[in-house]
Amino acid sequence: MALPDLDELIAEVDRTCARAHRPDRPQPDWLELLRTGADLAERLRGLADDLVEDYVEHCRLHGVSWSDIGTALGVTRQAAQQRFLAPHVKYEQSEFAEELRTAMAHMKKAAVQHRNNYIGTEHVLWGLLAEDNTATRLLRHLGLSPGALRRDLEPRLTPGASQAAERIAWTPYTRRALAAARDLARAEGLAEIGCDHLLAGLASVARGVAADVLGPLDVDGETVAAARDRKGENMGSRPGDG
């Protein structure tokens, strides 16, 4: 893929910073443009950091040493560890509701079938939409068709270049979504994370392919949270609970 050049980034800042341009001023508000440019630069840095973190996670998952990771990054082993050795949350299978375990099987199957060696937000959303569960019910409550969403999402499940590994790591965005889902379940006093919790976590992250599908439909963290509140305890029920 071609990276944006400086002129393209400057044009993007100028296009999106509406506050900088007023008809009663002969010159744009350069401070507003600076703030918008700084915000864009910060998002690009965050995206770059997420990219590197994802591959460090894969390297560690498949037994690569910190020394070799440091060499690949052009830093010392200690510097690589200090930057990336954040304690990753560990989950027990018992923390996942049965419906979520089923959805996770669909997520991994989609990754393997498309020769992807990662589980991204697109795989997570695909798995959540695979069968009837609390996530699909929540989407219907929002007036959306899970089947139509799957049709919109399917072209975005792009094939990878090599066979997916047996051990597939979740990307930084999907790990954040899962962590948010766990926090939500705990805040509700529930021992298990359900599909609706993970959908809420995915919406709250608002990044990745899933956000490209859900965002235009106004499915974001606030919308999902409000819908779950309106549904009340019924939304927390799991398939087969009654």
C-alpha positions, -999 to 999 in steps of 0.1 A, spaced: 0 0 0 11 35 -7 17 57 24 3 92 24 28 119 17 31 152 35 10 171 10 -18 146 14 -17 149 52 -17 187 50 -47 186 26 -65 163 51 -59 187 79 -71 216 58 -102 196 47 -113 184 82 -105 215 102 -137 235 96 -131 258 126 -99 272 110 -117 288 80 -141 316 85 -155 339 58 -149 370 80 -111 363 82 -86 367 54 -63 341 69 -71 307 84 -68 302 121 -33 287 121 -36 275 158 -67 255 149 -48 239 120 -19 232 143 -42 215 168 -58 194 141 -24 185 126 -11 175 160 -42 153 166 -37 136 133 0 130 140 -8 115 173 -34 91 158 -8 81 132 18 75 159 -8 54 178 -15 34 147 22 28 141 27 17 177 -3 -7 174 12 -22 142 45 -30 159 29 -42 191 8 -67 171 39 -83 155 58 -83 188 28 -102 203 30 -128 175 68 -131 179 64 -138 216 35 -162 210 57 -183 187 87 -183 210 109 -156 196 133 -142 222 134 -106 234 170 -104 222 159 -112 186 129 -89 189 152 -61 200 176 -67 172 148 -66 146 136 -33 161 171 -19 163 170 -16 201 184 -35 230 166 -65 246 159 -44 277 145 -15 256 121 -39 238 110 -55 270 104 -21 286 83 -9 257 63 -41 251 63 -63 282 30 -49 295 13 -77 314 -13 -91 290 -46 -101 306 -51 -138 309 -85 -153 305 -99 -186 317 -124 -205 296 -148 -204 325 -149 -166 321 -166 -169 287 -203 -177 284 -211 -207 263 -225 -184 235 -192 -165 235 -171 -197 233 -192 -207 203 -187 -172 187 -149 -175 193 -148 -208 175 -164 -190 145 -138 -162 148 -109 -186 146 -125 -206 118 -129 -174 98 -92 -165 103 -80 -199 94 -102 -201 63 -89 -168 51 -53 -177 58 -50 -149 84 -25 -154 112 -44 -129 135 -79 -124 149 -89 -88 140 -120 -68 147 -135 -82 114 -131 -118 127 -146 -108 161 -176 -92 145 -180 -121 121 -180 -146 149 -205 -125 170 -229 -125 140 -226 -162 132 -254 -175 154 -283 -162 175 -269 -147 208 -272 -117 230 -251 -96 205 -274 -103 175 -304 -96 197 -289 -63 207 -283 -54 171 -319 -63 162 -330 -40 191 -311 -13 174 -331 -20 142 -302 -37 124 -302 -71 106 -273 -94 116 -276 -111 82 -272 -78 63 -242 -69 85 -226 -102 77 -231 -95 40 -215 -61 44 -186 -76 64 -178 -106 42 -159 -87 15 -137 -73 42 -125 -107 53 -95 -106 30 -72 -136 23 -37 -137 38 -5 -148 21 2 -179 42 -15 -206 61 -27 -193 95 -9 -207 125 -26 -230 150 -20 -204 177 -35 -172 165 -30 -140 184 -56 -113 188 -47 -79 175 -43 -49 199 -78 -36 190 -94 -70 197 -76 -74 230 -88 -40 240 -124 -49 231 -121 -81 251 -107 -63 281 -136 -37 279 -161 -66 277 -146 -82 308 -148 -49 327 -184 -45 317 -194 -80 328 -177 -74 361 -193 -41 366 -227 -58 361 -217 -85 387 -216 -113 362 -191 -141 363 -192 -147 325 -185 -125 295 -213 -127 270 -215 -118 233 -233 -86 241 -204 -75 263 -179 -82 235 -201 -63 210 -201 -34 234 -163 -36 238 -159 -37 201 -180 -7 196 -162 12 224 -128 7 207 -142 22 175 -111 12 155 -104 -14 129 -125 -31 101 -155 -37 124 -157 1 131 -158 7 94 -189 -15 92 -206 -4 124 -197 33 124 -218 44 94 -247 27 111 -242 48 142 -232 17 163 -207 31 187 -199 27 223 -226 52 235 -253 38 213 -247 2 224 -244 12 261 -277 30 258 -294 1 241 -282 -23 267 -295 0 294 -329 1 277 -331 -36 274 -322 -40 310 -318 -75 324 -334 -91 293 -303 -81 274 -281 -98 299 -298 -132 294 -280 -159 275 -295 -183 250 -312 -211 268 -316 -192 300 -354 -191 297 
